[in-house]
C-alpha cells in the first residue's frame, strides 16, 4: 500500500512540474482509460525480461553502470505468447537514416513481419534531415498515423503532445494493466518517470545507457611521454598531451597530436567537463539557486586550460572541422561512443587499420587530483506515441499496443532477433561467435520496423574481438559510474517553454563563444560579458521556468 501511494505521489509531482511547458492543452488528448488528465493512476509495473542463457562477464549494482557481457546468447527465448492480430492495418510515421525499405511485394522480410504481427503494417518513412518539417506537416493535416516516432527534445515533436495529437496512455498502462504487454513492461519505473509529460504517460520510451561515451587513448603514443597512461591531474594531462604533439609522427609516418578532434557539448568537450568537474548544464549552487554551467568558476578554468592547449600546439589545427575526412592525424586521446569502441569495428579494428598503433580505454582524472565528475544521460531515449484518435477505440488501442509490444521485444528474444536481423540465410548468418552478421545484399529490405523502441536487458555487450579489453573497459566505466550524478532537471527538460523555442539559438551562442575562446578569436576575459548576453537572450527566462518546475516538483 505504501508503494502504491508513493507512485501516485510521484505522478502528481511530475504533473505539476511539467505543467509549465504543456499547459492545459495536453488534456485534449484521448485518455485510454477514460480518466481526465491529472487523475490517479499507478506507474506501470516493472516486469524484467527473461534471463539470458549466458552469464555476464561482470555484474554491478553501481548507479549508472550496467552489466558487461562478452558472449552472445546460444538460444533465444520467446517473449510474446499471443495470437496474431485481427488482420487490420496499423500505420506508423518513422525515421529513416538511409534508403527506405523495398516495397512490400518485393520484400520477404516485410511480408513475414506482417504474418507475425497479424496485421498489415504500413509505415511512412521520413528521412532524418526533413523529419521535423514532415512531422509538423503531419500534425497540421490532422491525419496522425497509429504509431509516431517522437523525439521529445525537439520543439516540433513536443508540440504534438501539447496539441493533443497523441493518446494519454496512463490508465491503459497503469499498474498491472501493462502486464498484458510484457515487453512494454520491461522498463523500470525511473524510465517512465523521467519521460512523463504533464505527469502523464504519452510516450513509450526506449531504454538507454546512462553512460554512452568514454575516452580512449593511443598507448603507443602516451607510453613515450614522461607521464604515461595515468596522469593524476589537469597539469599532468596537459604535459602528456603536449609531449605527444612533440613526437610529430607515429607508426607509418602518421602525423600525431595530443588531440585531433573537438566539438561542443555533448561532444568531445564533455570529457574536459568531466576533468574540470563543471557539472550539468543547469545545476544548483551552494545556496540552492539554479545556475548555468558557464556561470561557474570550474567552467572558466576549463576554458583557460583548453585555450592554452590550443595555443601550445596540443590540438591538430583542423580539430574543429565539421568534415570528418579533414582529420587524418592520430591523437593521444579520443572521445568515442561506447557501442563503437566495444563493437566489431572498435579497438581491435583500429589497431588492424594502423599497424603499430595500440589502444586502450582511458580513466580521466579530476583537474585537482581528485576524481572526475560525470553527468549521466536522461534514462530514456527516443520514443513512440499512439494516435489519440486511434486510441478512442479500446480494441483498436489493444491491437496497436500488441504491435508495439512485438517491436519492443528485448535482447535475447526470438522476436528481437527477427526484428533487428531478419530471416536467417537471407538477411543474416551466425558467425563463429554466435552473432548475427548482416547480408549486405538484402539490407534494404530491413528498416520497415523502426519505431524507436528498445526494452529489457540494457547491458554493455562487448564483441568477442573486444574481449581482450574487457577488464580495462570495466575499470574505466565503473570509475565513470562511481563518480557520476543525475542532472537536477532530469524528467523536467521540457518544463521550460523558452528552452523549447530558443534552445537551439542559445546553444549556438554558447558554442560560438566557447570555440572562439579556445582558438583565440575570443578572450576568456569576455566570459562575464558573454554570460550577461546569454542570460539576456533567453537564459534568464529558462532559469526562471526551470526554477519554478523544480519548486513544483518538490526538488
N, C-alpha and C positions, 0 to 999 in steps of 0.2 A: 504493500500500500504506500509506503514511503517513497519507493521508486516511482510509482505512478504519479504521485503528486509532484515530485521533482521534475519529471519530464514535462508535465503540463506547465509548470512554472517557467521552465526554460523556453518553451514555445511562446509564452506570453512576453517574456523579456525580449525575445527576438522580434516579436511583433512591434513592440514599442520602438525598438531601436531602428528598425527598417522603415517605419512609417515616414520618416523624413524624406526618404528617397521615393517611396512608392505611392504615398498618399492614399486617398480613398479609391482611386480608380482601380486598384487591384481587386477590389471587392466585386467588380463586374464580371470576373471570370467565373466559369461554371465550377461548382463545387461537387466533386464526385460523390460525396456522401450526403449532400443536401444541406450541410451546415453553413451558416454565414461566415464570412471571413472574420477571423478573430475568435471563433468558437473553440471549445475544448476539443483536443484530440491528443492521442499519445504519440510520442516519437515511434517510428517503425521499429519493431522488434528485430534485433540483430540475430541472424542465424548463420554461423560460419559455414563456408563451403566445405565439402568433404576433404579429408586429409589426402595429400599426395602419397603415392606409393614409394617415394624416396625420402630419405632423411635429410634435413638441412645440414650443410657444412658447418653452419654457425647459427646459433639461436640467441635471441636477445630480447630483453624487455625494456631497453633504453628508449624513452620517448623520442620519436623522430627516426629511429633506426629500424630496419627490417631484417628478417632472417635472410641468410645467404645460402643459395643452392649452387652446386657445381655439377649436378646431374639432372637430366630431364626425366619425366615420368616414363615408366615402361608400359604402363596400362593407363587407360583413360576412363574415368567414371562417367556415368550418365547423370546429368544434373537436372533434367526435366522429365518427369513421368506424367505426361499429359497427352490427351488425344489432340491431333492436329485441328486447326481452325475450321470454320464453317464453309470455307471456300470463297468468302467475300474478298474485298480489296482493302489493303492497308497502304496508305501513301506516306512518303517521307520527303523532307526537304533537308538535304545533307551536303556537307562539304566534300569537295574532292580536290586533291593536290595535283593530280595528273590527268591523263585522258579518262573520260568516262568509260564505264564497262561496255562490253559488246552488247548489242540488243538481245532481248530475251530469246528470240527464235534462233539466235546463233550462240547462245551461252548456256552450256550444260550446267555450269555452277548455279546460275540464277534459276534454272529450271528445277534443280534439286532443292535449292533453298525454298522455293515456293511449295514443293511437295512436303518438305519437312515442316514448314510453318502451317500448311493447310490453308493458305491464303494466297491471293495474287499480290505480291509485294511490288509496289510501283514507286520507285524513288525518283526524285528530281535532283539531278546532280548540279552543284553550283561550285565553280572554281573559286579557290581561295581569294584571288585578287579582287573579285567583284562580289564576295559573299555578303558583306554588309549592305551594299547597294541593292542586290537582289532580295535580301531579307526585308528591307524597307518597302520595296515594291510589292512583295508577297503580303506583308501586313496591310498595306494600303488597299489591296484588292479585296480583302475580306475573305479570300479563299485560302484558308490555312490548312495545310496537309495534316494528316493524323499525327505524325511524328516530326518534330522540328529540332534540328541540331542548334544548340544555343550556347554562345559564349557570353556569359553574364558579366564579363569585364568590358564588354562592348556596349556603348550607349545605345546603339541602334537595336541590338539584341535585347537589352534590358527593357527597352520601350515596349516590346511585345508583351512582356509580363505585366508592365504597368497598365497597358491598354486593355487587358482582359482577353487577349487572344488565346491564352493557354489556360488549361484546367487547373484548378486548385485540387490537388490530389491528397490533401491532408487526411480526409476521412477514409478514402479508399485504401490508403496505405497505413492507417493508424494502427498502432499496436500489433496484435497478431493477424490483423487483416492482410498484412504484407506476405504472410507465410504461404498464401496461395501462389506466390511468385518467389520461389526460393532463391533465385539468382538476384532479384532485386533486393531481397532481404540480406544478402551477403555484403552489407555495408554497415560499418559501425555508426553509432549514434552521432559521434563527433562530425562525421561527414555530412549527414543530414542537417545537423545543427548549423554548420558553417554555411550551408547553401540556402537557408531559409530566406524567403522574401516576405516582408510584412508578417513575419512569424509563421508563415505557411509554406507548404511544400508545393512548389510549382514546377520543379525540375527533378529529373532523375540524374544525380551527379555521378561522375566517374571517380573511382579511387585513383589517387596519385601518390607517388613517393613524397615524403616531407622534404627529402634532400635529393636533388636531381642533378647537381653539378659538383665537381670536385677538381682540385688541381692535380696535374700530372707533371713529372719532371723528366728531363733528359739526364739520366745518371752518368752517361758517358761524358757529359759536359760538366755537371756540377762536381763530379769527383775530381776534376782538375783544379778546383778552386781551393783556397785556404780554409773555407768554411765547411764544404762538404754538403751532405744531404739534409742536415738538420739544423738550419740557422735558428738561433734562440730568440731573436727579436727582430725588429724592423731594420736596425743598423746592420746586423749580420746578413739579413736577406739582401739588403742593398749591396753589400760587398760581394756576396755570392753572384748576384746578377751582373754587376759591373765587371767582375772578373771573367764571366762567360763571354760578355761582349768583347772583352780584350783578347780573347782567343782568336777572334777573327773568322776562323773556319773550323769545321768539324769533319766527320767522315765523308769521303768522296769530294772534298773541297767545298762542301756546302757552307755558305755564309751563315754565321750564327750570332744571336743577340741574347741578352737576358730575357727580353720579351719581344714577341713579334706580332702580337695582336692585342688591340684594345678596343673595347666597345662599352657603351654606357650601361648603367643598371637596367636590366638584370644580367648584363653580360660580364665580360672579364673584370670590370671594376668591382664586381661583387666579392672576389677573393681578397681584394685590398680593403673592402669594407669590413671583412672578417678580421683581417690583420689589424686594422685600426679600431675595431670594435665600435663602429659607428651606429649599429643597431638598425631597427626598422626605419622605413621612410618616415612614418609618423610614429612618435614614441612619447611616453610620459617622462617628464623630467623629475628631479628630486622633490619638487613642490606639487607633483601630481598634475601639472599642466601639459597639454599636448603641444609638442614642438616637432618641427620638421628636421630631418637628419642634417640639412645644410645649416641649421642654426646651432649645431653642436661644435665644441672645441675639437672633438675627435675627427670630425669631417674636415675641418681646416687643416689639421695635422696630416691627414691623408693626402689632401691636395698638394701641400708643400712637398711631401715625400715624392709623389708622382711627378710633379713639375721638375724636381731636382733629378729624378731618374731620366726624364726625357732630355734635360739639358746636358747630362753627363753621358749620353750615348747608350743607355741601357735598352731603349726601345729601337727597333727597326724603324727607320723614317716613314715607312708605309704602313705602320701598325694600325692606323685608323682608316685604311682604305676599305670602302664598302664592297670592293670586288675581291673575293677570296683568292682568285688566281694571281693577284698582285703580290701576295705574300708567299715567297718561295724560300725564305730563310728558315733556319731552325731556331729554337728558343729553349732556354733553361726551364721555363715554366709555361704550361698551357692551362686553360680552364675548359674542361670537357664535360659534355653530358655523360652521366653515369652509364646510360644504356650503350652509348657508342664506345666508351672506354672498355667495358667488360664484354662486348659483343664479339662476333667472329671477325670483324674488321677493326678491332681495338688494338691494344698494346702489342699483341703478337704480330699483327699485320703491319703495324707501324715499324716494328723492328725489321721485318722482312723487306719492307719497301726501301729501307736505307741501311744496308749492311754496315755494322759498326756502331750504329745508334742503339742505345738501350734506354728503356723507360721504366718508371715506377710511379706509384701514387705518392703525393707529397702532403705532409702534415703541416699546415700553415700555423706558425706561432702567433701569439699576440704581440703587438708592437712593443710592449714594455717588458717582455719576458714572461708574461702571464699567458693564460690560454686565450685563443681566438674567441670571437663571439659570432655565432652563426644564426641567421634568421630563417626559420622553417617556412616552407611554402604553405599556402592555404591547403587544407586537407582534401580538396576535391578539384577535379579538372573540368573539362568541357562536359556539357550536359545535354539531355534530350527532354523536350517538353511535349505535352499532349495537347492537341487542339481542344479548346473549350467547347466548341460546337459538337465535335465527335463524342466528347465525354458526357454529353447530356443523356445519352442512351446507355444504361448500365451494362447491357450485354455487349454493346459496341466497345465500351471502355474496357471491359474484361478481355475481349479479343485483342485489342491494341496492346494492352499490358502483357498479354501472353506472348505476343511477338517481341515486345521489348525485353521480356524476361529471357527469351531464347537468345537474343543478341547479346545479352548481358552475362552469358554463361562464363563461369570463372576458369582461370588457367587450370589445366589438368583434366578438363571435362572433354567428352567426345564432341559436344556441341561447339565449344570454343575452338577446338582443333579444326572443325569443319568451317566455322565462320571465318577464321583467320587464314586458313591454309587451303581450303577447298577439298577437292577429290584426290585421293591417293592415286598415283600413276599419271594423272593428267595435270594436276596443279602442284604436286609436291611428291618427293620421295624422302624417306627417312635416311639420314646419313649414319655413319658408324657410331655416332654418339646418341642415336635415337632422336635426333632433332629433325623436324620437317624442313626440307630445303626446297625453295620455290623453283618451279619450272618456268623460266622467264618467257618461254614461247607462248604461254597461255595466261600470263599475269593480267592481261587486260580484261579477263573475264571476272576477276575479283574486284572488290571495291563497291559492289552493289550494296553490301551490308553495313557500310559505315554510318552508324548513327551516334557515335561518340560515347560509347558506354563500355566500362570495364568494371568488374566486381571481383570479390573473393580474395584469394591469397595475393598479397602485394609484395612478395619477397623480391630481393635482388637475385637475379639468375645469371651467373657467370657462364659464358660459353666455355665448354671444356678447354678450348685453346687458351682461355684466360686463367685457367686453374692455377698455373704457377704463381700468379699474383694474388691468390685468394687471401692469404694471411695479411699481406700489405693492404689490400682493399678493406678488409675487416677493420684493421687497426686505424686507418685514416677515417673511414666512415663512422666508426664508434667515437673517435675524437670529435668529429663534426657534430654528431648527435648529442654527446655528453655536454658540449658547450653551445647547445642551440636553445633558442627561445621561440615561442609563438609570438606573432605580432599582436599588439593590443587590439587592433581593429579586425582581427580575424572574424569573419562572418558579417562584418559591418561595412565592407568595402564599398558597397553600393549605396550606403546611407548618406552620401554627400552628393546632392544633385549638381553642385558646382563641379565636383571632380568628374562626374559622368559627362558633363558638357564641355569642360575646359581642361580635363586631364591631359589630353594629347598635347595641347598648346603649352601647358605648364611643364610637361616632360621635355618638350623640345627646348624650352627656355633654359631649363636646368642642364640638359645635355650640351647645349651650345656653350654655356659658361664653363662647365666642368672641363670639356675638351679644350676650350680656349686657354684656360689656366695651365693645363698640363703641357700644352705645346708652346706656351709662351706668348700667345696672342693676347691673353688677358693676364691680369695680376691677381694673385691671391689677396692682395691688399684691397681689392674691389669686392671681396666676398660680402661685406656688410651691405654695400650698395645693392649687390645682386639680390640678397635676401629681401631687402625692402621692396625691390621691384617685383620679385616673385610673389610676395605676400599681397602686394597691391593688385597684381594681375589676376588674383583669384585665390591665392594661398590662404588668405585670412578667412574668406568665406568657407573654404574647405575645412580649415581648422575648426571654425565655429560649428559647422554642421556635424563633424565627427565628434566634437566635444559633447554636443547635445545627444548624439547617438549613444556614446559611452555612458552618459548620465542616465539615459532612459533604460539602458541595459543593466544598470546597476554595477558598472565596472569602474 
